[in-house]
Amino acid sequence: MNIKVNKNFENIKETYLFSEIASRVRKYQEENPDKKVIRMGIGDVTLPLSKVVVDAMKKAADEMGVKETFRGYPPEYGYDFLKEAIANYYKEMGKEIPASSVYVSDGAKSDLGNIVDIMGDNEIIIPDPVYPVYVDSNLMSGHNISLIEGNLENGFLPGPDQIDHAVNGAVIYLCSPNNPTGAVYSYEGLKAWVDFALKTGSLIIYDSAYEAFVVEDVPHTIFEIEGASECAIEICSFSKFAGFTGVRCGWTVIPEELESDGVKISKLWSRRQATKFNGVSYPVQRAAESALSPAGKAECLKNINYYKNNASMLAVLLKSKEIEFTGGVNSPYIWLKCPKGMSSWEFFDFLLNEAQIVGTPGEGFGKSGEGFFRLTAFGTYEATKEACERLDKLL
Ligand code: MLT
């Protein structure tokens, strides 16, 4: 062939982090078929969907099999019933978000990757370590990225005061509770970012996929911060909140106020979605709606507490070993310093070979993640308990 391919792909790692881990684990398992591997790598849920959600999905599937209630293409931005349920979810958090600012999608990852389509060539500011999608999608588009370092000193919560150059109209990615570190911005910490964005004419893309894990007095949504609706987009997900990793549904909030160079950001996103996306299926949207009902939320919360208990078990073990870590309180992730000065990938191999535990090497989340390691609490209670026993013997 004689076509030109996107050369920007040369700037990203050949394999996506979680695909790389899966392939290493597959190889290990093929070579060691008798070993029982405990998977604490990708943050994938293990509890089944709640009954409320399954019932809603079944009812909607039945409707699809009847002439009078069958539905074809869904609206590109989501059915009103779901957009209103999401707006109501914000209302319960004390924030008025009009349903018209909510865009339903097949998950936060898609929106985080796709949002790049509507951006021009701006400076991109991303804390490091970070969920790889922000960096990869911007590199694919040839954008320049300024990374700001998260470390133990700043609690893996870098602030705008760490930026050492003048900024004019940057796109800033923030994730809180953070993937991978489990750290959470306080109201003051997040306000510093909002103030910075307003002052510099920047846009914040705020990933709140883990907000349902928040228990302390920290923000669930960036819109709790004054001024955020003039400078922030929020992207959220049903994956971690309602166990939808295999069902696929999420949403993005784009306030009407957001405008640059006389163009509304919401208009660009609507246009992008209408062109490239055909919406989320009706049974999935009904399932998502039911997860936000009082009964659905109660069941989802029960599952979240189950994972939190796993996180507590891991935290107790690490404390007993005097291993430094962040996360595990408002987050399903525990981010630990690799013992004995091991690099992230050395620790990955060590854990896999010596204890058959799979985690995620911090380096996979960026340069500042080197020397750290992420464990997820999304496993079963039994597997997490067994992992703690194995870690207790090994470390
Ligand atoms: C993770 O393990 O970081 C997440 O599960 C990835 C994702 O949400 O796409």
Residues whose N, C-alpha, C, O or C-beta is under 5 A from the ligand:
A	BS01	MLT	G41 I42 G43 D44 K109 N179
